[in-house]
Amino acid sequence: MNKPKLIKEYSEVNENELESCNLDKLLAYLKCQKLDSALKITRHGIKTKSWVGVIKYKNLHLEILPKLISADANNDGKISESERSIILKNLIFMLSYTKNLDIKTNDNAKLSAEKNPFIEILIREFATSLFESLKRLTPKRYVREEENLNYLKGKIKFSENIRYNCTNQAKFYCEYDEFSENNLLNQLFLFVSTCLYNIANSSYNKKTLKFIINYYSDISFVRFDKFKVRKIKLTRNQELFKKPFNLAKMFVEKTSVDLSKNKFENITLVWDMNKLFEEYIFELIKRKIPDCKATAQKTKRLLVRKKESKIETRRDTRVDILLQNPQIIIDTKYKKFTNFDDISSADIYQVTTYCLLHNYKRAILLYPQYDEKAPDIRDYQLNCAENNYHIDFCTVNLKNNDLKNDYVQESIIRKITTIIGN
């Protein structure tokens, strides 16, 4: 796989840097993946949005990194290897902390020097977790089989038995269940391991994947798509394979396969930083300040109409984070916020609506810190007759060399606790 072009969110890539990529086909492919909001096609080329991760389509290979989770920023806009390593470490920690990916960041520093470190880290997690699970257990499941046998096994399928054994009554066309290793789960692991082996660059990853492929030498090779993989459900005895299964499912659902070479050809492993920032803040509050009793994505109807004895409701609203003790609404906004001029009227309307619907008197608009110094924005009161709706503005600093550090997490929590207490 060719080396990716490193860019950050909300950056532009000129058309002459795209290696003759057909932008219309790229947009059509992203629409099929329901990821057309990840990139914007302009007359000059491509503009990235708030989505981060890896996009590979034909000759185009982009690695999009978030700009607000690294303290090692260059003024010229170029991404150094040290900054890239820090960003990847922090991004993977946020993904694992919010349960988007079950990945540990301890041993991934050595992979930052690889040609495609983000993909190599994901491959390593899949291969290592599957390898460790297979050392303890091989997943087996009852598989429905049909076969023309010389002896009776299971039950006879009479219509097929008449068709195949009309002249040879010494055989029986039987249907039976066999407790077999050759089941859909193992076939999925074999398929994903084979495809990943053909795109991996790390010698450790290739070695581990080769062992898995050899281990599955008696398993039938079956190709999977996103529809087929959704039919697979883990049984209670297969919970050991939950992590490699989720990673295998992610690879199949977010990629397309080159059938002639059995490898992942087009790859779209991306996450929306708006959603990731919201989930990260919620998990921090839930784990570090449990007394607040935080709830995420609390739904309430915006419009209600009474008609005869029925109550008809229309349009949902979802609050990012709802605190019960004290009663505060937190609305996360992953956008630039340096002074009062960056406050959007639409954000004020939105959070005011939340307060009215849930009968809360306080709301906090929470932003990531953009500059080195946090903006000094005082709390505000809504200019209305009741005059008792308060809106606070707060920033949290994600620009650190190690977001996993307990001290860094505590500093974010202290900032949130202070604004809640005020």
VEXDREN-533519 format. One record per residue (C-alpha): x, z, y negated; residue in three letters. Coordinates in steps of 0.25 Angstrom, whole numbers, plus 5000, padded with zeros to 4 digits. Each point is the difference from the previous one (the first is absolute). Example, Ala and Ser with C-alpha at 12.3 -4.5 7.8 and 13.67 -1.06 7.14 Angstrom:
<u 5049; w 5031; v 5018; res ALA> $
<u 5006; w 4998; v 4986; res SER> $
//
This chain:
<u 5000; w 5000; v 5000; res MET> $
<u 5005; w 4996; v 4986; res ASN> $
<u 5004; w 5011; v 4990; res LYS> $
<u 4989; w 5004; v 4991; res PRO> $
<u 4999; w 4999; v 4985; res LYS> $
<u 4999; w 5014; v 4994; res LEU> $
<u 4990; w 5002; v 4989; res ILE> $
<u 4992; w 5011; v 4994; res LYS> $
<u 4985; w 5001; v 4997; res GLU> $
<u 4995; w 4992; v 4988; res TYR> $
<u 5012; w 4991; v 5001; res SER> $
<u 5000; w 4984; v 4999; res GLU> $
<u 5007; w 4991; v 5009; res VAL> $
<u 5002; w 4986; v 4995; res ASN> $
<u 4996; w 4988; v 5008; res GLU> $
<u 5014; w 4995; v 5001; res ASN> $
<u 5003; w 5013; v 5007; res GLU> $
<u 4990; w 4998; v 5011; res LEU> $
<u 5007; w 4990; v 5009; res GLU> $
<u 4989; w 4989; v 5000; res SER> $
<u 4989; w 5010; v 5004; res CYS> $
<u 4986; w 4994; v 4999; res ASN> $
<u 4993; w 5010; v 4991; res LEU> $
<u 4986; w 4995; v 5004; res ASP> $
<u 5003; w 5002; v 5014; res LYS> $
<u 5006; w 5014; v 4998; res LEU> $
<u 4988; w 5004; v 4992; res LEU> $
<u 4991; w 4995; v 5011; res ALA> $
<u 5008; w 5008; v 5010; res TYR> $
<u 4999; w 5013; v 4992; res LEU> $
<u 4985; w 4998; v 4999; res LYS> $
<u 4999; w 4999; v 5015; res CYS> $
<u 5007; w 5013; v 5001; res GLN> $
<u 4991; w 5006; v 4989; res LYS> $
<u 5012; w 5002; v 4991; res LEU> $
<u 4998; w 4990; v 4989; res ASP> $
<u 5001; w 5011; v 4990; res SER> $
<u 5014; w 5003; v 5004; res ALA> $
<u 5006; w 4988; v 4992; res LEU> $
<u 4995; w 4991; v 4988; res LYS> $
<u 5003; w 4986; v 5000; res ILE> $
<u 5004; w 4995; v 4986; res THR> $
<u 5004; w 4986; v 4995; res ARG> $
<u 5015; w 5005; v 5000; res HIS> $
<u 5000; w 5006; v 5014; res GLY> $
<u 4996; w 5014; v 5005; res ILE> $
<u 4997; w 5013; v 4993; res LYS> $
<u 5000; w 5013; v 5009; res THR> $
<u 4989; w 5011; v 4998; res LYS> $
<u 4999; w 5014; v 5004; res SER> $
<u 5002; w 4996; v 5015; res TRP> $
<u 5014; w 5004; v 5006; res VAL> $
<u 5006; w 4996; v 5014; res GLY> $
<u 5004; w 4987; v 5006; res VAL> $
<u 4994; w 4987; v 4999; res ILE> $
<u 5006; w 4988; v 5008; res LYS> $
<u 4993; w 4987; v 5001; res TYR> $
<u 5008; w 4987; v 5004; res LYS> $
<u 5013; w 5000; v 4993; res ASN> $
<u 4995; w 5010; v 4989; res LEU> $
<u 5004; w 5015; v 5003; res HIS> $
<u 4998; w 5010; v 4990; res LEU> $
<u 5003; w 5015; v 5001; res GLU> $
<u 4991; w 5007; v 4989; res ILE> $
<u 5005; w 5014; v 4996; res LEU> $
<u 4993; w 5010; v 4991; res PRO> $
<u 5006; w 5003; v 4987; res LYS> $
<u 4996; w 5014; v 4997; res LEU> $
<u 5006; w 5008; v 5012; res ILE> $
<u 5015; w 4998; v 4998; res SER> $
<u 5009; w 5007; v 4989; res ALA> $
<u 5011; w 4990; v 5002; res ASP> $
<u 4994; w 4989; v 4991; res ALA> $
<u 5009; w 4988; v 4995; res ASN> $
<u 4997; w 4996; v 4985; res ASN> $
<u 5003; w 4985; v 5004; res ASP> $
<u 4988; w 5000; v 5010; res GLY> $
<u 5009; w 4998; v 5012; res LYS> $
<u 4998; w 5008; v 5012; res ILE> $
<u 5013; w 5006; v 5005; res SER> $
<u 5002; w 5004; v 5015; res GLU> $
<u 5000; w 5015; v 4997; res SER> $
<u 4987; w 4999; v 4992; res GLU> $
<u 4994; w 4991; v 5011; res ARG> $
<u 5004; w 5011; v 5010; res SER> $
<u 4993; w 5011; v 4992; res ILE> $
<u 4988; w 4992; v 4997; res ILE> $
<u 4998; w 4997; v 5015; res LEU> $
<u 5002; w 5014; v 5004; res LYS> $
<u 4990; w 5006; v 4990; res ASN> $
<u 4990; w 4989; v 5003; res LEU> $
<u 5001; w 5002; v 5015; res ILE> $
<u 4998; w 5015; v 4998; res PHE> $
<u 4988; w 4998; v 4991; res MET> $
<u 4994; w 4991; v 5011; res LEU> $
<u 5003; w 5010; v 5011; res SER> $
<u 4995; w 5012; v 4991; res TYR> $
<u 4987; w 4994; v 4998; res THR> $
<u 4999; w 4996; v 5015; res LYS> $
<u 5000; w 4985; v 4997; res ASN> $
<u 5012; w 4999; v 5009; res LEU> $
<u 5005; w 5011; v 5010; res ASP> $
<u 5015; w 4998; v 4996; res ILE> $
<u 5011; w 5010; v 4998; res LYS> $
<u 5011; w 4996; v 4990; res THR> $
<u 5011; w 5008; v 5005; res ASN> $
<u 5008; w 4989; v 5008; res ASP> $
<u 4996; w 4988; v 4992; res ASN> $
<u 5011; w 5001; v 4989; res ALA> $
<u 5010; w 4992; v 5009; res LYS> $
<u 4989; w 4988; v 5000; res LEU> $
<u 5000; w 4999; v 4985; res SER> $
<u 5012; w 4990; v 5002; res ALA> $
<u 4993; w 4991; v 5009; res GLU> $
<u 4995; w 4986; v 4995; res LYS> $
<u 4985; w 5005; v 5001; res ASN> $
<u 5001; w 5015; v 5000; res PRO> $
<u 4985; w 5002; v 4998; res PHE> $
<u 4996; w 4992; v 5012; res ILE> $
<u 5012; w 5006; v 5008; res GLU> $
<u 4995; w 5014; v 4997; res ILE> $
<u 4986; w 4997; v 5006; res LEU> $
<u 5006; w 4993; v 5012; res ILE> $
<u 5009; w 5011; v 5003; res ARG> $
<u 4988; w 5010; v 4999; res GLU> $
<u 4992; w 4992; v 5009; res PHE> $
<u 5011; w 4997; v 5010; res ALA> $
<u 5005; w 5015; v 5000; res THR> $
<u 4987; w 5006; v 5002; res SER> $
<u 4996; w 4991; v 5011; res LEU> $
<u 5013; w 5002; v 5007; res PHE> $
<u 4999; w 5015; v 4999; res GLU> $
<u 4985; w 5000; v 5005; res SER> $
<u 5003; w 4990; v 5012; res LEU> $
<u 5011; w 5010; v 5005; res LYS> $
<u 4989; w 5010; v 5002; res ARG> $
<u 4988; w 4992; v 5004; res LEU> $
<u 4996; w 4986; v 5003; res THR> $
<u 4986; w 4997; v 4995; res PRO> $
<u 4990; w 4996; v 5012; res LYS> $
<u 4986; w 4997; v 4999; res ARG> $
<u 4989; w 4995; v 5010; res TYR> $
<u 5000; w 4985; v 4999; res VAL> $
<u 4988; w 4991; v 5005; res ARG> $
<u 5006; w 4990; v 5010; res GLU> $
<u 4993; w 4988; v 5008; res GLU> $
<u 5007; w 4994; v 5012; res GLU> $
<u 4997; w 4993; v 5013; res ASN> $
<u 5005; w 5009; v 5010; res LEU> $
<u 5002; w 5001; v 5016; res ASN> $
<u 4993; w 5014; v 4999; res TYR> $
<u 4989; w 5007; v 4993; res LEU> $
<u 5004; w 5007; v 4988; res LYS> $
<u 4991; w 5005; v 4989; res GLY> $
<u 4987; w 4992; v 5000; res LYS> $
<u 4997; w 4986; v 5004; res ILE> $
<u 4996; w 4990; v 4989; res LYS> $
<u 4990; w 4992; v 5008; res PHE> $
<u 4998; w 4988; v 4991; res SER> $
<u 5015; w 4998; v 5000; res GLU> $
<u 5002; w 5003; v 5015; res ASN> $
<u 4990; w 4989; v 5003; res ILE> $
<u 5007; w 4990; v 4991; res ARG> $
<u 5014; w 5003; v 5005; res TYR> $
<u 4998; w 5005; v 5015; res ASN> $
<u 4989; w 4991; v 5005; res CYS> $
<u 5009; w 4994; v 5011; res THR> $
<u 5009; w 5012; v 5001; res ASN> $
<u 4992; w 5012; v 5003; res GLN> $
<u 5013; w 5008; v 5003; res ALA> $
<u 5002; w 5002; v 4985; res LYS> $
<u 4993; w 5009; v 4990; res PHE> $
<u 4999; w 4997; v 4985; res TYR> $
<u 5001; w 5014; v 4995; res CYS> $
<u 4999; w 5008; v 4987; res GLU> $
<u 5007; w 5013; v 4999; res TYR> $
<u 5007; w 5009; v 4990; res ASP> $
<u 5015; w 5003; v 5001; res GLU> $
<u 5008; w 5011; v 4994; res PHE> $
<u 5011; w 4990; v 4994; res SER> $
<u 5011; w 5000; v 4990; res GLU> $
<u 4996; w 4985; v 4997; res ASN> $
<u 4990; w 5004; v 4990; res ASN> $
<u 4997; w 4996; v 4985; res LEU> $
<u 5008; w 5011; v 4994; res LEU> $
<u 5013; w 4997; v 5008; res ASN> $
<u 4998; w 4985; v 4997; res GLN> $
<u 4999; w 5003; v 4985; res LEU> $
<u 5013; w 5008; v 5000; res PHE> $
<u 5007; w 4989; v 5008; res LEU> $
<u 4994; w 4989; v 4990; res PHE> $
<u 5004; w 5008; v 4987; res VAL> $
<u 5014; w 5003; v 5006; res SER> $
<u 5003; w 4986; v 5003; res THR> $
<u 4995; w 4995; v 4987; res CYS> $
<u 5009; w 5011; v 4993; res LEU> $
<u 5012; w 4997; v 5008; res TYR> $
<u 5000; w 4986; v 4995; res ASN> $
<u 5000; w 5004; v 4985; res ILE> $
<u 5009; w 5013; v 5001; res ALA> $
<u 5014; w 5000; v 4994; res ASN> $
<u 5004; w 5014; v 5003; res SER> $
<u 5008; w 5001; v 5013; res SER> $
<u 4994; w 5014; v 5003; res TYR> $
<u 4986; w 4994; v 4999; res ASN> $
<u 5003; w 4988; v 5008; res LYS> $
<u 5006; w 5009; v 5011; res LYS> $
<u 4988; w 5009; v 5001; res THR> $
<u 4990; w 4989; v 5000; res LEU> $
<u 5007; w 4992; v 5011; res LYS> $
<u 5000; w 5013; v 5008; res PHE> $
<u 4984; w 5001; v 4998; res ILE> $
<u 4999; w 4985; v 5003; res ILE> $
<u 5008; w 5002; v 5013; res ASN> $
<u 4992; w 5012; v 5004; res TYR> $
<u 4987; w 4992; v 4999; res TYR> $
<u 5005; w 4989; v 5009; res SER> $
<u 4988; w 5001; v 5009; res ASP> $
<u 4990; w 5000; v 4989; res ILE> $
<u 4993; w 4987; v 4997; res SER> $
<u 5003; w 4994; v 4986; res PHE> $
<u 4988; w 4998; v 4992; res VAL> $
<u 4999; w 4996; v 4985; res ARG> $
<u 4992; w 5009; v 4991; res PHE> $
<u 4992; w 4998; v 4987; res ASP> $
<u 4994; w 5010; v 4990; res LYS> $
<u 4986; w 4998; v 5007; res PHE> $
<u 5006; w 5003; v 5014; res LYS> $
<u 5008; w 5012; v 4996; res VAL> $
<u 4988; w 5007; v 4994; res ARG> $
<u 4993; w 5000; v 5014; res LYS> $
<u 5011; w 5010; v 5005; res ILE> $
<u 4997; w 5014; v 4999; res LYS> $
<u 5010; w 5011; v 5005; res LEU> $
<u 4994; w 5010; v 5010; res THR> $
<u 5003; w 5015; v 5000; res ARG> $
<u 5011; w 4998; v 5009; res ASN> $
<u 5007; w 4990; v 4992; res GLN> $
<u 5001; w 5008; v 4987; res GLU> $
<u 5015; w 5000; v 5002; res LEU> $
<u 5000; w 4985; v 4996; res PHE> $
<u 4992; w 5002; v 4987; res LYS> $
<u 5012; w 4998; v 4991; res LYS> $
<u 5005; w 4987; v 5006; res PRO> $
<u 4986; w 4995; v 5002; res PHE> $
<u 4997; w 5001; v 4985; res ASN> $
<u 5013; w 4993; v 4997; res LEU> $
<u 4997; w 4989; v 5010; res ALA> $
<u 4986; w 4999; v 4994; res LYS> $
<u 5006; w 4999; v 4986; res MET> $
<u 5009; w 4989; v 5004; res PHE> $
<u 4990; w 4991; v 5007; res VAL> $
<u 4989; w 5002; v 4989; res GLU> $
<u 5009; w 4998; v 4988; res LYS> $
<u 5009; w 4988; v 5005; res THR> $
<u 4998; w 4986; v 5006; res SER> $
<u 5007; w 4996; v 5013; res VAL> $
<u 5009; w 4987; v 5003; res ASP> $
<u 4994; w 4997; v 5013; res LEU> $
<u 5011; w 4991; v 5004; res SER> $
<u 5011; w 5010; v 4998; res LYS> $
<u 4992; w 5013; v 5002; res ASN> $
<u 5004; w 5007; v 4987; res LYS> $
<u 4993; w 5004; v 4988; res PHE> $
<u 5001; w 4989; v 4990; res GLU> $
<u 4992; w 5004; v 4988; res ASN> $
<u 5001; w 5015; v 4996; res ILE> $
<u 4991; w 5007; v 4990; res THR> $
<u 5003; w 5015; v 5001; res LEU> $
<u 4996; w 5005; v 4986; res VAL> $
<u 4993; w 5012; v 4994; res TRP> $
<u 4993; w 5002; v 4987; res ASP> $
<u 5007; w 5010; v 4992; res MET> $
<u 4987; w 5004; v 4992; res ASN> $
<u 4995; w 5005; v 5014; res LYS> $
<u 5013; w 5006; v 5004; res LEU> $
<u 5002; w 5008; v 4988; res PHE> $
<u 4986; w 5006; v 5001; res GLU> $
<u 5002; w 5003; v 5014; res GLU> $
<u 5013; w 5007; v 4998; res TYR> $
<u 4995; w 5009; v 4989; res ILE> $
<u 4988; w 5004; v 5008; res PHE> $
<u 5009; w 5003; v 5012; res GLU> $
<u 5009; w 5009; v 4991; res LEU> $
<u 4988; w 5007; v 4994; res ILE> $
<u 4994; w 5002; v 5014; res LYS> $
<u 5012; w 5005; v 5006; res ARG> $
<u 5007; w 5008; v 4989; res LYS> $
<u 4987; w 5005; v 4992; res ILE> $
<u 4990; w 5003; v 5012; res PRO> $
<u 4992; w 5009; v 4991; res ASP> $
<u 4995; w 4989; v 4991; res CYS> $
<u 4992; w 4994; v 5012; res LYS> $
<u 5003; w 4986; v 4997; res ALA> $
<u 4992; w 4988; v 5004; res THR> $
<u 5004; w 4985; v 5000; res ALA> $
<u 4991; w 4989; v 4997; res GLN> $
<u 4987; w 5008; v 4998; res LYS> $
<u 4988; w 4990; v 5000; res THR> $
<u 4988; w 5001; v 4991; res LYS> $
<u 4989; w 4990; v 4996; res ARG> $
<u 5001; w 4995; v 4986; res LEU> $
<u 4985; w 4995; v 4999; res LEU> $
<u 4988; w 5007; v 5006; res VAL> $
<u 4986; w 4994; v 4999; res ARG> $
<u 4987; w 5007; v 5004; res LYS> $
<u 4990; w 4991; v 5006; res LYS> $
<u 4987; w 5006; v 5006; res GLU> $
<u 5005; w 5011; v 5010; res SER> $
<u 5014; w 4993; v 5003; res LYS> $
<u 5012; w 5001; v 4992; res ILE> $
<u 5008; w 4988; v 4998; res GLU> $
<u 5015; w 5001; v 4997; res THR> $
<u 5010; w 4989; v 4995; res ARG> $
<u 5015; w 4999; v 4998; res ARG> $
<u 5010; w 5010; v 5005; res ASP> $
<u 5010; w 5008; v 4992; res THR> $
<u 5013; w 5006; v 5006; res ARG> $
<u 5008; w 5011; v 4994; res VAL> $
<u 5014; w 4999; v 5003; res ASP> $
<u 5002; w 5016; v 5001; res ILE> $
<u 4990; w 5010; v 4998; res LEU> $
<u 5004; w 5015; v 4999; res LEU> $
<u 4990; w 5011; v 5003; res GLN> $
<u 5008; w 5012; v 4995; res ASN> $
<u 5001; w 4998; v 4988; res PRO> $
<u 4990; w 4989; v 4999; res GLN> $
<u 5008; w 4988; v 4995; res ILE> $
<u 5000; w 4985; v 5002; res ILE> $
<u 5014; w 4993; v 5002; res ILE> $
<u 5001; w 4985; v 4998; res ASP> $
<u 5013; w 4994; v 5003; res THR> $
<u 5005; w 4988; v 4992; res LYS> $
<u 5012; w 4993; v 5005; res TYR> $
<u 5003; w 4993; v 4987; res LYS> $
<u 5009; w 5001; v 4987; res LYS> $
<u 4998; w 5012; v 4992; res PHE> $
<u 5010; w 5003; v 4989; res THR> $
<u 4991; w 5004; v 4988; res ASN> $
<u 4985; w 5001; v 4995; res PHE> $
<u 4999; w 4985; v 4998; res ASP> $
<u 5001; w 4998; v 5015; res ASP> $
<u 4987; w 5008; v 5003; res ILE> $
<u 4990; w 4990; v 5004; res SER> $
<u 4985; w 5001; v 4996; res SER> $
<u 4996; w 4995; v 5013; res ALA> $
<u 5007; w 5012; v 5007; res ASP> $
<u 4993; w 5010; v 4990; res ILE> $
<u 4986; w 4994; v 5003; res TYR> $
<u 5003; w 5001; v 5015; res GLN> $
<u 5004; w 5014; v 5001; res VAL> $
<u 4989; w 5004; v 4990; res THR> $
<u 4990; w 4994; v 5010; res THR> $
<u 5006; w 5008; v 5011; res TYR> $
<u 4999; w 5013; v 4992; res CYS> $
<u 4985; w 4997; v 4997; res LEU> $
<u 4997; w 4996; v 5015; res LEU> $
<u 5007; w 5012; v 5006; res HIS> $
<u 4996; w 5010; v 4989; res ASN> $
<u 5014; w 5003; v 4997; res TYR> $
<u 5006; w 5004; v 4986; res LYS> $
<u 5014; w 4997; v 5002; res ARG> $
<u 5008; w 4987; v 5004; res ALA> $
<u 5015; w 4997; v 5001; res ILE> $
<u 5006; w 4986; v 4999; res LEU> $
<u 5012; w 5000; v 5008; res LEU> $
<u 5011; w 4990; v 4998; res TYR> $
<u 5015; w 4998; v 5006; res PRO> $
<u 5010; w 5002; v 4989; res GLN> $
<u 5005; w 4987; v 4994; res TYR> $
<u 5012; w 5004; v 4991; res ASP> $
<u 5010; w 5011; v 5001; res GLU> $
<u 4992; w 5009; v 4992; res LYS> $
<u 4986; w 5004; v 5003; res ALA> $
<u 4990; w 4996; v 4988; res PRO> $
<u 4994; w 5012; v 4992; res ASP> $
<u 4985; w 4998; v 5001; res ILE> $
<u 4991; w 5011; v 4997; res ARG> $
<u 4987; w 5003; v 5007; res ASP> $
<u 4988; w 4993; v 4994; res TYR> $
<u 4985; w 5003; v 4999; res GLN> $
<u 4989; w 4990; v 5001; res LEU> $
<u 4994; w 4997; v 4987; res ASN> $
<u 4985; w 5003; v 5004; res CYS> $
<u 4989; w 5009; v 4996; res ALA> $
<u 5003; w 5010; v 5011; res GLU> $
<u 5015; w 5000; v 4997; res ASN> $
<u 5005; w 5007; v 5012; res ASN> $
<u 5005; w 4989; v 5009; res TYR> $
<u 5016; w 5001; v 5000; res HIS> $
<u 5009; w 4989; v 5004; res ILE> $
<u 5015; w 5002; v 5003; res ASP> $
<u 5011; w 4990; v 5001; res PHE> $
<u 5012; w 5003; v 5009; res CYS> $
<u 5012; w 4993; v 5006; res THR> $
<u 5008; w 5003; v 5012; res VAL> $
<u 5015; w 4996; v 5002; res ASN> $
<u 5002; w 4992; v 5013; res LEU> $
<u 5014; w 4995; v 4995; res LYS> $
<u 5008; w 5008; v 5009; res ASN> $
<u 5011; w 4997; v 5010; res ASN> $
<u 4993; w 5007; v 5011; res ASP> $
<u 4985; w 5002; v 4999; res LEU> $
<u 5000; w 5007; v 5014; res LYS> $
<u 5008; w 5012; v 4993; res ASN> $
<u 4992; w 5012; v 5000; res ASP> $
<u 5005; w 5003; v 4986; res TYR> $
<u 4995; w 4987; v 4995; res VAL> $
<u 4986; w 5002; v 5006; res GLN> $
<u 4999; w 5014; v 4994; res GLU> $
<u 5003; w 4995; v 4986; res SER> $
<u 4989; w 4990; v 5002; res ILE> $
<u 4990; w 5010; v 5005; res ILE> $
<u 5005; w 5010; v 4988; res ARG> $
<u 4996; w 4989; v 4990; res LYS> $
<u 4986; w 4998; v 5007; res ILE> $
<u 4998; w 5015; v 5001; res THR> $
<u 5003; w 5002; v 4985; res THR> $
<u 4990; w 4989; v 4996; res ILE> $
<u 4990; w 5006; v 5009; res ILE> $
<u 5002; w 5014; v 4995; res GLY> $
<u 4999; w 4996; v 4986; res ASN> $
//
